[in-house]
Amino acid sequence: MKSLRRTAATALLGFAVALGIAQPPAGAQPETPQPAVAAAPAPAAAEFDVRDYGAVGNGSTNDTSAINKAITAANTAGGGVVRFPPGTYESKNTIRMKSNVTLQLDAGSTISGNAADTYDPPESNQWDDYQDYGHSHFHNAMIYGDNLTNIGFTGSGVIDGDGALITGNPKSGEADKIISLTRCKNLTLSGITLREGGHFAALLNHCDNVVSDRLTIDTAMDRDGWNVISTTNVEITNAQIEANDDALAFKSDYALGAKLNNGHVTVTDSYLSAGCCNALMFGSETCGDFTDYNFERITIKGSDKSGLGLVSMDGAKISDVHYKDITMTDVRSPILQKVGTRRRCGNNPGVGSISNVTYTNIRATGTTPSFSPTLWGESGSGRIHDITFSDVDITVPGGSGTMSAEPPSNDPKDYNPKAIGTRPAYGWYIRNADNIRFTDSEVRFASNDGRPAVIANSSTGIRFDRFTAQRGSSSPSDLLFQTVNGYCVVGGANTGGGALRVSQTGSSQNCDGGGPAPTARYEAENATYSAGSSVDSDHTGYSGTGFVNTPNAAGPYVEWTVNATTAGTTDLALAYANGTTTARPMDISVNGVTVAAASPFSGTGAWTTWRTLTLPVALKAGTNTVRATATSANGAPNIDYLDGPA
């Protein structure tokens, strides 16, 4: 990078000298201007066709030797692309990757596994007591490489275990994974499909700079999709992973005999599904620390354990993790955070922690009443802290009766959601956690439930701003605080429109500092609205005396007059309902200036389901006009109110 910057700077200086607007460096000889010469295109990587090295691709001949010869030739030449034309390349032995080599699988090409039990045997590992067998041994794979640089798997073909890979502990000659890479740097894994991977479709340990786009993994009949272990600087886009065990898991074990760090990871625009286990998971192997993870625009469908699981079982400090724009359906435990005391890591680790995690615009439905969304820390240094939830809506099955509010049982050495007994809250259960904040979020059940929506136990600084909770017919309270130092509930309601019922034992309330400024409610029916709009009351759950229903067209609006005592940025929360499955976008303007163009106002599930969209906006001191204007032919959603400064 330095040489690129130096070259660019030199070129710019020469151009400026030629124009007479800069002087050459002291001691430099003036250069005679030269005619411009078009830059030569970068040379194409050398290509090594596996058929030129003896591969047949007929689905029965063992082509491993030819593939390895092509890889060696590319590596010896200083690097290149090993190309697989259409065909099925049977591989009865381990393919050994080398540096500066990319395997390119053309459309119609498949590298197929074989049950001949002639793959490389697993290597010995003196640290294999610290993690599962599959995590401890790397050689017994269809494709293996160690300490490699600049490698890739690209194209649009398939690498298929073809039912030959083992899901348990393999015997000598058996393979339990498709791709197994340790200590690699600069890896590209894009475009191809990995199918029937045994224990793992892909297993990385201690790699750096990993890029993946349009990777498809199908291990729905086997076990894990992709395990990214002790790896840094990862960018994954447009992945589609359907696994039986964990779909996409970030871990840190002791298989390489050291506690290694993890982080600087981005995953976007992806689809995940996990049959028996976890969809998007941290752990359970968690020796080294994790930091800087960003997950956005992800769809999760099906997970028999956690949809978004984040556990520290072996001493890891996990921080700065951010989830945004994620939709989950049929997940057994929508969100789980847990600190445990398994400590299965070398050098006698302590207890880990989880901190600075945000969840924004999350939608989830669960599939069992037992596994309510949970934050469970350990006392002392293992507490969970500084977690925020903004616009997080979760629907659980419900169906339980009233039960004891005492803390449930917990196995601190087990990371699974079921390791904690039935939560006494149908919605959120929070224990040993500090500085937890919910804003514009809600929790509901599908079947009537007798438990409170939320219980917080042995915690500090638990705050709910504009929180909505569905109320069971026999529930004793909506929010219950047990030994909580400094809880606060501002605004919010149950889904029937009434105020939240808050109860506490051994707790103190504190809404000073760290919270929003006092708010005032500006009802839509009292605002100015476009011609043809009406104030209706036929959909329950609204605030005030009704809501504004505008014509279904682009252009209708609702406009409020909002007073601010001082100039500055403040949050405005607009309550709406959209009973369709199509977003009804609106422009939000303040004092005639658009501050949020085409804000989506997505479907809320029913016209009786009201949600809020919160926007930070700059207001002047005194009177301000705030207008919401429909921008599509579908018109605006039903508009209930605007919460702004008091």
Secondary structure as GFF3:
##gff-version 3
##sequence-region A 1 646
A	DSSP	alpha_helix	2	19	.	.	.	ID=ss1
A	DSSP	beta_strand	47	49	.	.	.	ID=ss2
A	DSSP	three_ten_helix	50	53	.	.	.	ID=ss3
A	DSSP	beta_strand	58	62	.	.	.	ID=ss4
A	DSSP	alpha_helix	64	76	.	.	.	ID=ss5
A	DSSP	beta_strand	80	84	.	.	.	ID=ss6
A	DSSP	beta_strand	87	90	.	.	.	ID=ss7
A	DSSP	beta_strand	95	96	.	.	.	ID=ss8
A	DSSP	beta_strand	101	105	.	.	.	ID=ss9
A	DSSP	beta_strand	109	112	.	.	.	ID=ss10
A	DSSP	three_ten_helix	128	130	.	.	.	ID=ss11
A	DSSP	alpha_helix	133	136	.	.	.	ID=ss12
A	DSSP	beta_strand	143	146	.	.	.	ID=ss13
A	DSSP	beta_strand	149	155	.	.	.	ID=ss14
A	DSSP	beta_strand	158	160	.	.	.	ID=ss15
A	DSSP	beta_strand	177	182	.	.	.	ID=ss16
A	DSSP	beta_strand	185	189	.	.	.	ID=ss17
A	DSSP	beta_strand	193	195	.	.	.	ID=ss18
A	DSSP	beta_strand	200	205	.	.	.	ID=ss19
A	DSSP	beta_strand	208	213	.	.	.	ID=ss20
A	DSSP	beta_strand	216	219	.	.	.	ID=ss21
A	DSSP	beta_strand	224	229	.	.	.	ID=ss22
A	DSSP	beta_strand	232	237	.	.	.	ID=ss23
A	DSSP	beta_strand	240	243	.	.	.	ID=ss24
A	DSSP	beta_strand	248	252	.	.	.	ID=ss25
A	DSSP	beta_strand	262	274	.	.	.	ID=ss26
A	DSSP	beta_strand	280	286	.	.	.	ID=ss27
A	DSSP	beta_strand	290	312	.	.	.	ID=ss28
A	DSSP	beta_strand	317	339	.	.	.	ID=ss29
A	DSSP	beta_strand	353	366	.	.	.	ID=ss30
A	DSSP	beta_strand	374	376	.	.	.	ID=ss31
A	DSSP	three_ten_helix	380	382	.	.	.	ID=ss32
A	DSSP	beta_strand	384	398	.	.	.	ID=ss33
A	DSSP	three_ten_helix	417	419	.	.	.	ID=ss34
A	DSSP	beta_strand	428	431	.	.	.	ID=ss35
A	DSSP	beta_strand	433	439	.	.	.	ID=ss36
A	DSSP	beta_strand	442	447	.	.	.	ID=ss37
A	DSSP	beta_strand	454	465	.	.	.	ID=ss38
A	DSSP	beta_strand	468	469	.	.	.	ID=ss39
A	DSSP	beta_strand	479	490	.	.	.	ID=ss40
A	DSSP	beta_strand	493	494	.	.	.	ID=ss41
A	DSSP	beta_strand	502	505	.	.	.	ID=ss42
A	DSSP	beta_strand	508	509	.	.	.	ID=ss43
A	DSSP	beta_strand	519	523	.	.	.	ID=ss44
A	DSSP	three_ten_helix	524	526	.	.	.	ID=ss45
A	DSSP	beta_strand	528	529	.	.	.	ID=ss46
A	DSSP	beta_strand	534	536	.	.	.	ID=ss47
A	DSSP	beta_strand	547	549	.	.	.	ID=ss48
A	DSSP	beta_strand	557	564	.	.	.	ID=ss49
A	DSSP	beta_strand	568	577	.	.	.	ID=ss50
A	DSSP	beta_strand	586	590	.	.	.	ID=ss51
A	DSSP	beta_strand	593	599	.	.	.	ID=ss52
A	DSSP	beta_strand	611	619	.	.	.	ID=ss53
A	DSSP	beta_strand	622	630	.	.	.	ID=ss54
A	DSSP	beta_strand	638	645	.	.	.	ID=ss55
###
